[in-house]
Amino acid sequence: FRYTNSVPMNITTKYYFNPGGSVEPFIGVGLGTMYVVRRLDMCPFRFNEKGWGFLVYPEAGIKVPTDGGWNFHLAATYHYMPSTGKLEIEQSFVGFKLGMSWDYRRY
């Protein structure tokens, strides 16, 4: 069995193409770090790799504002971490986001 656990920590910025519209498409980029633990279990042996690495991820999605300041978000991301000294293989994965937010600046 193979297991990969990752904890990304980053700072993100976004650019909205149609601010104030009924649908606001956006793109973004995140930079930061990611802690990865990889484990390979071949009974009775276990192999572990752990380490920190530089993380970059682009993001694209839409924000749908509603009345009352609430927004719905739908986005896709691609997380990429190049190989480091402790982790010999680069890490990458695609993620999908579905969420809500409240915009306090509308009031």
Buried (B, 14 or more C-beta within 10 A) or exposed (E): EEEEEBEBEBEEEBEBEEEEEEEBEBBBBBEBEBBBBBBEEEEEEEEEBEBBBEBBBEBBBBBBBEEEEEBBBEBEBEBBBEEBEEBEEEBEEEEEEEEEEEEEEEE
